[in-house]
Amino acid sequence: MYTEKIIKSEIYKIKNDIRLDFFLKKIIYGKNGYYYSKKPIGRKNDFITAPEISQIFGEIIGLYLFYFWKTKINNKFNLIELGPGNGTLFLDIINSTSKYPAFLSDAKIKLIEINKELKKIQKKNLNKNLLLKIKWSKKINFGSSFPTVIYSNEFFDCFPIRQFLFKDAWYEKYVSLNREENRLFFKNRIVKENKLLNILEKYKDNRVYEISAERNKYFNKLCKFINKNGGIIFTVDYGYLNKINNFTLQGIQNHKFSSVLENLGEKDISSHVNFTDLVNIAKNNKLKIEEFCTQREFLIKYGILERKKTLSKLNNQKSLNQEIERLIGKKNMGNLFKVLVVSNL
Ligand SMILES: C[S@@+](CC[C@H](N)C(=O)[O-])C[C@H]1O[C@@H](n2cnc3c(N)ncnc32)[C@H](O)[C@@H]1O
């Protein structure tokens, strides 16, 4: 409610409307914004993520990262997770690599987290591993010269986006305020800037286009860092290649889709990641594309079905089948989620 008041008073006092990405930045990252202080992840909260569905997700990622480190680095290195949520993915990485203790003992571990409530949860969940020295930070220290392994799940979907719609001309989405009803609404403003119109030209047939300059800038910084230090970026997120036919911005509260313009700061707001942009940024930074495929393809290639057989001797068969289906089912996360791995070693 606090975030809603701030936004409304800002539009009311200063401007008629606010560009979508600036609006999103305030409701996601502003003081009292969703990622500033809410506890979003889990069955009792707003949404559930792959590491929370099954331990196998994090085990496979852990072994993949271990193998990369062993064959290409095998020395002291930075191990960085972006947006660790409840810390579950990292816990599964710790468990799956415990047979190879040199991996974590050589790691300078850094968890990048802006949410102070999630940081508390991560500390509590990871405290059991007292031998590990873990540091937290809101930002990466790009000054380090060690080779670096960076990984994330559902991190890049959080970044603010701009949205464009083609009708008789190109329009950009803004958020405005109906003063009489004290209600926010989307408003389209015609795009006049030539540089932007040139970019939009090739999306005319699709009629919609989204871009996240902040996400691309962040990823570009990571790529430059890896190019300089050596290492790998491993990222999983829901997303698409190049073009979309519908807008992808979504609000999720209590596991249900919910309007982006209501209960500001109280729900998760995210959008699908344009993986073509990320691939191009990696290539521009001379990084190799190690993997670029669906989550389904990645998890099958790296042994989810074999691991399922082993676990089925210990676990309830029905719930194990359901978990695996959620991770790799074509109508579940399997095709929507993509895995992108880039490196320079
Ligand atoms: C959708 S959650 C995913 C959490 C976890 N990776 C998982 O898979 O369960 C996004 C995470 O990224 C964090 N986050 C979002 N934007 C961030 C940013 N710009 N810098 C640091 N952390 C961020 C959130 O606080 C949260 O921990």
The ligand as a Tripos MOL2 file, in Angstrom:
@<TRIPOS>MOLECULE
LIG
   27    29     1     0     0
SMALL
NO_CHARGES

@<TRIPOS>ATOM
      1 C1         12.3940  -15.0530   -8.6380 C.3       1 LIG1
      2 S1         13.4670  -15.0540   -7.2720 S.3       1 LIG1
      3 C2         14.4080  -16.5450   -7.6060 C.3       1 LIG1
      4 C3         15.0710  -17.0760   -6.3790 C.3       1 LIG1
      5 C4         15.9370  -18.3210   -6.5340 C.3       1 LIG1
      6 N1         16.9760  -18.1340   -7.4940 N.3       1 LIG1
      7 C5         15.1080  -19.5370   -6.8720 C.2       1 LIG1
      8 O1         15.2630  -20.0550   -7.9830 O.co2     1 LIG1
      9 O2         14.3170  -19.9780   -6.0130 O.co2     1 LIG1
     10 C6         14.5840  -13.7510   -7.6530 C.3       1 LIG1
     11 C7         15.7190  -13.5630   -6.6710 C.3       1 LIG1
     12 O3         16.5890  -12.5440   -7.1560 O.3       1 LIG1
     13 C8         16.7180  -11.4920   -6.1830 C.3       1 LIG1
     14 N2         16.9150  -10.2710   -6.9650 N.ar      1 LIG1
     15 C9         16.0890   -9.7480   -7.8940 C.ar      1 LIG1
     16 N3         16.6610   -8.7120   -8.5030 N.ar      1 LIG1
     17 C10        17.8840   -8.5490   -7.9470 C.ar      1 LIG1
     18 C11        18.9810   -7.6390   -8.1600 C.ar      1 LIG1
     19 N4         18.9030   -6.6640   -9.0660 N.pl3     1 LIG1
     20 N5         20.1060   -7.7960   -7.4260 N.ar      1 LIG1
     21 C12        20.1960   -8.7880   -6.5090 C.ar      1 LIG1
     22 N6         19.2050   -9.6760   -6.2530 N.ar      1 LIG1
     23 C13        18.0600   -9.5610   -6.9620 C.ar      1 LIG1
     24 C14        15.4310  -11.5950   -5.3940 C.3       1 LIG1
     25 O4         15.4610  -10.9560   -4.1620 O.3       1 LIG1
     26 C15        15.3000  -13.1140   -5.2990 C.3       1 LIG1
     27 O5         16.1920  -13.6650   -4.3650 O.3       1 LIG1
@<TRIPOS>BOND
     1     1     2 1
     2     2     3 1
     3     2    10 1
     4     3     4 1
     5     4     5 1
     6     5     6 1
     7     5     7 1
     8     7     8 2
     9     7     9 1
    10    10    11 1
    11    11    12 1
    12    11    26 1
    13    12    13 1
    14    13    14 1
    15    13    24 1
    16    14    15 ar
    17    14    23 ar
    18    15    16 ar
    19    16    17 ar
    20    17    18 ar
    21    17    23 ar
    22    18    19 1
    23    18    20 ar
    24    20    21 ar
    25    21    22 ar
    26    22    23 ar
    27    24    25 1
    28    24    26 1
    29    26    27 1
@<TRIPOS>SUBSTRUCTURE
     1 LIG1         1 GROUP 0 **** ****
